[in-house]
Amino acid sequence: MIWAAVVGAGVGCYLLKLAGLSVPERVLARPLVARIADLVPVSLLAALIAVQVFATDDASLVLDARAVALAAAVGLLVLRAPFLVVVFGAAVVAAVVRLL
């Protein structure tokens, strides 16, 4: 049964990717569509980050080391630090907060 779900999800992802590639160029050339296409990945990533940082298994909101690490990552991004510095900096901050 699990393999049917895996194969079904794979086929669904492939068809979704194919649908995105099948959009005519004249539709993508519109300024509104181009702006939306630029902003959708950013909003989805922000939503994923928010869920991973502030949610727990029992669907309650928490403020713990993850929130502090996110704040550190935002600070490093404001300072224009390289990506690896942001990732490792946030990891170190989370580790130190959890240690304390």
N, C-alpha and C positions, 0 to 999 in steps of 0.2 A: 504494500500500500504506500509506503514512504517513497518508493522509487517512482510511482505514478505522480506523486506530488512534485518531486524533483524534476522529472521530465516535463510535466505540465508547466511548472514555473519557468523552466528554461525556454520552452517554446513560446510562452507568453512574453518573456523578456526579448526574445529574438523578434517577435512580431511587433512589439512596441518600438524597438530600435528601427525596424524596417519602415514602420509608419512614419517615424521622424525623418528618415532619409527620403521618403516619398513625397514630402511637401514640396510643391512647385516653388521655383526660385522667385517668381513674382510675388508670392505671398510673403516670403521671408524678406523681401526688399522694402516692405512697408516700414516706416519709422516706428509706428506703435508696436508692431510685431517684433521688430528688432530690439526695442527697449524692453519689452516683456521677456523675450528670450534671454536677454542679458541679466535680468533681475531674478528670474525664477530659481536658478541654481543657488544664488546668494540667500534667498529666503528659505529654501529647503535646507541648506546647510545650517542656517541660524536656528531653524526649528529643531533639527536633529541635535545640535549642541545644547539647546535649552532643555530638551527632554533628557538627555544623558546627564546633564549637570544637576538639574533641580528635581528630578523625579526618583522615586524608589520603587521597589517591587510592589509595595502595597498602595501605590498610586497617591502617595502623599508628597508634598513638597518639603525639601530639606535644604539647609544651608550648611555645608560641611567643607572639607578640604577641596572638593572639586570646584566650588564657587570661588574660593580664594585663588586657586590655580587659574581659573578662567579670568579673573581680574588681573592676575599677573601677566597672562598671555595678552590680554587687551593692552595693558601698559607697555609691554614689549613691542607690540605692533604699532602703537602710537609713536614709539621711539624709532620706528623703522628698522627693527632688528631683523636679521635673516631668519628664514623659516625654521631652520634647525635650532637656532638659539631660542626662538619662541617655544618650540615643542619641548626642548630639554629644560628650559627655564621653568615652564609651567609644571613639568614633572618633578623637578627639584622642589619647587614651592609646595606642591601637594604632598610630597614625601616628608618635608620638614613639618608641615602643619599636622599631618597624621602622627608624626613622631611626638610632637608636643601634646 
